[in-house]
């Protein structure tokens, strides 16, 4: 019994290093996909370093929701491949230890990943997404000139007002070639054009003024069906920041921005229609089904790694990514079918776990009876081609 405990501790320790390396690498790769959005915030909202760091922190839970299960699978796959390649599995079998007796550290590791992922999906993801929205609104309110006056774009962040400017000098607040459509007065559309203007901040932070020079106002009375044209030397248009991004109002929450209690209350309220209720149920089940991928994919990775000893570690990493993408494809298909009402939400979200977990159990039973399932030929050919390419580059 003591020898078995020692082996279990050894396997568990071996799983830690590849897990953290994979987690860091995959999270970094996912984070790189947000660089354009972060760059946009820096350019348009004048975001400082602290704001960027907060955006990154708020983004991490959404990435960790998927990178933790991926890292759990990859670490189990790489560890069992190494042990099998070094004949450690053969030695353990020769000592009378079956694969089933090697499962406890694997299962404990999977359950640790499951609990961590569940905490992330239940509490972290909704908090992160809602915090990003609040931070974006906060930056937009504090930098409304940048948010509503982007060059060569029809900007409609302000309710009832659309603004187009050819160029903006953010230092002097000077504007060139300004076009403003104002629909804030019921039944009246005012179109103001001017070759130049400027943005003026008032002492009251709740307002700012766009001052136009040497322009024209075309005022259309929609009810009376009349048009008036007025030329001006200087004309001020006052903007209330209270209408920007629903300032002063509670920020509306999307389904994925609601915490679990809020989501359950929304489902039970009877307010959503059939499709909205299906989407809410999908979101609720996803909070638990994705973490359970740690267990399903971990069980699959264990026998898969044992019978894939001939592959290199780089190929094993790719094999893990392939199977997780297959899992994600099934999850996306279940989400699409469930959202359209053609599939029960519970089935759409949990079927990928059943498929992957069932396949893993089948592989494990076959390996335990010394009858491993052959890896599909196209996968073998793909990873052989991948290794040849890597050798040529080296």
PyMOL commands that set and color helices and strands:
alter all, ss='L'
color gray80, all
select helices_A, chain A and resi 2-32+35-45+49-85+88-94+99-142+144-148+241-243+255-257+260-268+274-289+293-306+313-339+345-368+377-393
alter helices_A, ss='H'
color red, helices_A
select strands_A, chain A and resi 161-169+174-182+188-201+207-221+226-240
alter strands_A, ss='S'
color yellow, strands_A
deselect
rebuild
show_as cartoon
